[in-house]
Amino acid sequence: MTPNLVEWTSSEIIVEMAKCDLGISKPNEELIDAEIRVIMHHIGVCATALYCIEGYDSRISLFGVEAMLSICLLTFPHYYEKYQLSQYN
């Protein structure tokens, strides 16, 4: 079955929604690394519920991490490459 891509939300729109939530109004090209990091973290947190492990900080689920990495690669490839966010297994 072929997915209907009309119903999907692009990575650029997801980043813009996160920027709006965070009060960031700069164009993507002008964002510094710290702002990209905050945006990606916000996306990971919003993608799914956090895991709360007793005695530790909360953890973003695997789905949230995958969302952060995928959207980062699609929207900020330079940042993704600079911080070597891919793993070769």
N, C-alpha and C positions, 0 to 999 in steps of 0.2 A: 504494500500500500504506500503510495506517495503522499508525504505530508503536504498539507495546504499551507504554503509559506506566507500567504496573505494574512493569516492569523498570528504569525510570529512577531515578536518585537525585536527590532535590531539592537545590536550591542550599543550603537551610538545613542539610541533613545534611552536605553537603560542607564547609560552614563549620564545623560542629560537629566534624567529623573533623580539620580543620586546627587548630582551637583545642586539641583534645585532644593532637595531635602537638606543639604549641608550649607546652603547659602553661598555657593561658589558660582560666580557668574563669568569667569574668564573663559575664553575659547580654549579648546583642548590643546591647541598648539602652544599656548602661553602657560600652561600648568607646570608647576615645579614638581619634582619627585615626591615631596612630602604631601602635596595635594592629591596626586595620583594614588598614593598609598592610602590616604584617608578615604578616597572615593571607592577604591577596590575593596577595602575592609567593610565599608558601608554596604556594598553590594553583597558581599559574602554573608553578612549578618542578616540582611533582608531576604536573601534567597531561601532561607530555611531557618528553623528553630536552632538555637544554640544548645549544645550539650553542656550541662553543668556537672562537673565531676567534683565530688566531695573533697574539700581541702585544696582545690585548685581553681584557677580562673576558668571561666566558661570557654568552650571550644566550638569553633565553627564546624559544622558537619562536612562530610566529604562532598556532598552536593554543593554546599556553599563555596568550598575551596575550588571545586571544578568550575563553578560559575565565575568566580573571581579570575582564575587563570585564563579561561576561554575569552572572557570579555576584555581582559587586559591585552591578550595577544591580538585580538581583532582591532582594538581601539588605540592601544598604546604599544605597538610592536617594539619601538626603541627602548622603552622602559622594560619590557619583558626580556629583551635580549641583554640589556645592560646589567640586570640583576640575575641573569641566568635562571629564569624561572622554569625552564623545561628540564625534564629528567630523561635521560636515555637509559633504558633498561635492557 
